Amino acid sequence: SGNRTPTSQGYGRNEVEVHPEIPQAGSLFILLAFFHVAAELILQTDKDVREKADCWKTNLAVSTLYAVVGFGPALYMLGYSLPQWLASIVILLGSHFIIDTLEPTYLWAKYVRKVPGIRLDGRAAFKSMTDKPHGRLLLSGVDQFQHLSVLWAVVALA
């Protein structure tokens, strides 16, 4: 799309070089984050949310809805080519499926965060974290951070 050169923006006495793609990428990320939240809240039932970590069929159905229905039309309207669209759908579906098994969050809590006062000697003990308000908040926060982080891969494909 033409010759892209950084533009200068003055901030006090210093000037910062801003590459034109950075604001565009940020805007696209915010738009995709909106679609993520909408897909998470609208396309999943309470039953789906309770079952998807333990039932791969429910997780696959939810992940497919999330990627294809939650993002498919938006990516098309944003002008993603067919290869970009397909790659984005595969990334979104696959990552959503893996994240919603809770396995990445479990491994993070066990080996990185080392959550005090919470049993991490198995997935069942780990899932009991959701009985405690701080555990529910921790799980939700880490889960959403993972989902939002994946959106940068979709931004990079644009």
N, C-alpha and C positions, 0 to 999 in steps of 0.2 A: 504493500500500500504506500508506495512512494518513498521518498527519502525522509527518514526519521532522524531527527537530531534532538538532543536535549535542549530544553528551554531554561533560561535563567529566571529565577524568582528571588527577588531581594527580601531578605529578612534582617532588618537592622543594617549593620555594616557588612554582614556576610551575605554572599550569594550562594544559593544552593542550586545545583544542576538537577532538574527534574526530567526524567525520561518520559516521553509522551505515553508510553504503555502503562506506566504505574497508575495514574488516576483511572484509566480505562479498566485495568485489571481489578482495582479496588471497587469500582462501580459494579462490575460484573459479579464479583464475589458477593457484594451486598444483595444484589438481585437474586443470586442463587441461594443465598442464606434465607431469604424470604420464602423461596419455593421449598427449601428444606423444612422450615418450620411449618408451613402450610401442609406439606405432605405428611409430616410426622403427626400433626394434630387432626387432620381431616381424614386421612386414608386408613388410619388404624383404629380398630375398635378396642375397647377395654379388654375384651377376651384375647384379641391378638397380642396386646402388650404383655398380658400375663403368660401367654403360651409360647411366644416366639423364641425365647431363650432355650426352651426344652424340646420344642417340636420343629424339626427342620422343614416340614411341609408348610406350617404356618409361617415360619420365618421366610421361606422362599416366596410364598404368596405375597407377604407384606413387602419384601424387598423388591419384588417385581412391580407391584403397584407403585411403590415409592419412586423407582427409577423411571418406569415407562409412562405412568400417568402423571406423577408429580413433577417430572422434569422434561419428559419427551416433547410435549408441545412447546414449552418455553425454549428449549434448545433449538427446535426447528425455527421458531419465530425470531430467535436471536441470530439466525443465519448460519448455524453450524452445518457444514457439509455432511453428506451421508457418512463418510468414514469418521469424522469428528463426532457426529451424533452417536454412531454405534459404539465407538470407543468410550464416550462419556457414559452411555447407558450401562455398558459392561462394568466400568469403574464404579458407578453409583450402586448398581445392583450387587456386585460382588462385595464391595466394602460394607454396604449396609447389612448384608447377610452375615459377614464375619463379625462385625461390631456387635450386632444384636444377639449373637450367641453368648455375649458377655465375657467370652474367653479373654479378649485383649484387656478388658477392664479388670478382670480377675488377676491376670498376670501382673498388671500394673500395680494393683493394690497389694499383692503378695510380695513382689520383688523390688518395686521402686518406692512406693509410698510407705509400705510396711505399716499399715493402719493399726494403731494401738487399740486394744480392747475388743477387737473383732476377730473372730476365729476365721482363719484362712486355710484350714486343713482340708478343704474340699469345696466343690462348687455349691453343695447344699448349705454348708456353713456360711459360705460367702454370700449366697443369695439371701440368707437371713439378715444380712446388713440392712435390707430394705425395711425391716421392722423398726429400725431406729431412725429418727428424723435426720441426723447427721449422715447416716449411711445412705439413705435415699438421696439426699442432696449430693453426696459425693459420687454415687453411681450415676445419677442423672447428669451431673456436670462433666464427668469424664466421658460418658457416652456421647454427649452433645459436642464436646470438644473434638472427639475423634471424627464424628460425622462432618462437622464444619471444616476440619483440616483437609478432608478428602476433596472438598469442593475446589481447593486450589489446583488439583490435577485437572479438573474440568475447565477451570479458568485458563490453564496453560494450553489446553487444546484449542482454544478460540483463535 
